[in-house]
Amino acid sequence: MTTSGKFAWTWTIREEVLEEYVQMHLAPWPEIMEEHSKAGIRDYSIFQNGNQFFYVFLCDDVEAAFAYLAESEPCNRWNAITSKMVVGSFDFREAVPIQPMREVFFLK
């Protein structure tokens, strides 16, 4: 099967911080946007369904992107705030910081 090159996962956000999480992502810090671009992440979208969020982006080398982000000072500041809001972890220094979803269909 041909794949799209997209990387996707979901997270559940804690109900008590849901609005704060949404507000942070409606107005992300400019340096966060820049760091993700430098890491090679592009066409990044986040979708919300209640407190369940769906994340998808394109990236040619996800391992290298995550390694870059793990060393990014702005991203570490952002993650210090948002990591307390998710159920689970997205520490990029962990062996598997995000559980990717398997792509089972792609229409080119």
C-alpha positions in Angstrom: 0.0 0.0 0.0 1.2 3.5 -0.8 1.2 5.7 2.3 0.6 9.4 2.5 3.7 10.3 4.5 1.4 11.7 7.3 2.0 11.0 10.9 -1.0 11.0 13.2 -2.0 10.3 16.9 -4.7 11.1 19.4 -4.6 12.4 23.0 -7.2 13.0 25.6 -7.0 16.3 27.4 -8.0 16.6 31.0 -11.4 18.2 31.3 -10.3 20.7 34.0 -7.8 22.3 31.6 -9.6 21.8 28.3 -10.3 25.4 27.6 -6.7 26.5 28.5 -5.3 23.8 26.1 -7.6 25.0 23.3 -6.7 28.7 23.9 -2.9 27.9 23.8 -3.4 26.2 20.4 -5.5 29.0 19.0 -2.6 31.4 19.6 0.6 29.3 19.7 3.9 31.0 20.5 5.6 32.1 17.3 8.8 30.4 18.4 6.9 27.1 18.7 5.8 27.4 15.1 9.3 28.2 14.0 10.8 25.3 15.8 8.4 22.8 14.4 9.2 24.1 10.9 12.9 23.8 11.5 12.4 20.3 12.7 10.9 19.4 9.3 7.2 19.3 10.3 4.8 20.7 7.9 1.0 20.7 7.1 0.3 20.2 10.8 -3.3 20.2 11.9 -5.1 19.5 15.2 -8.7 18.5 15.3 -10.9 18.5 18.4 -13.9 16.3 19.4 -14.8 17.1 23.0 -11.6 16.4 25.0 -10.2 14.1 22.4 -7.7 15.6 20.0 -6.5 14.3 16.7 -3.0 15.5 15.4 -1.7 15.0 11.9 1.4 16.3 10.1 3.8 15.6 7.3 7.4 14.9 8.0 10.1 13.2 6.1 12.1 12.1 9.2 10.0 11.9 12.4 12.8 10.5 14.5 15.0 13.5 13.6 12.2 15.9 14.1 11.5 14.6 17.5 15.2 14.6 18.4 15.4 18.3 17.4 12.2 19.2 19.3 13.5 17.4 22.4 16.5 19.8 22.5 14.4 22.9 21.7 14.2 25.4 24.6 10.9 27.0 23.5 9.4 23.5 23.0 10.5 22.4 26.4 8.9 25.5 28.0 5.7 24.8 26.0 5.7 21.1 26.9 6.3 21.9 30.6 2.8 23.5 30.5 0.9 21.3 28.1 2.3 17.9 29.2 0.3 18.4 32.5 -2.8 18.8 30.4 -2.7 15.5 28.5 -3.5 12.0 29.7 -0.2 10.3 29.0 3.1 11.8 28.0 4.8 13.5 25.1 8.3 13.9 26.4 10.3 13.6 23.2 13.2 12.1 25.1 11.1 9.0 25.9 11.6 5.9 23.7 8.0 6.3 22.3 6.8 9.8 23.2 3.7 9.5 21.0 1.9 6.4 19.9 1.4 6.8 16.1 -1.7 5.6 14.5 -1.5 3.1 11.7 -2.5 4.4 8.3 -4.9 1.9 6.8 -6.3 4.0 3.9 -4.9 6.7 1.6 -6.6 8.2 -1.5 -4.0 10.0 -3.5 
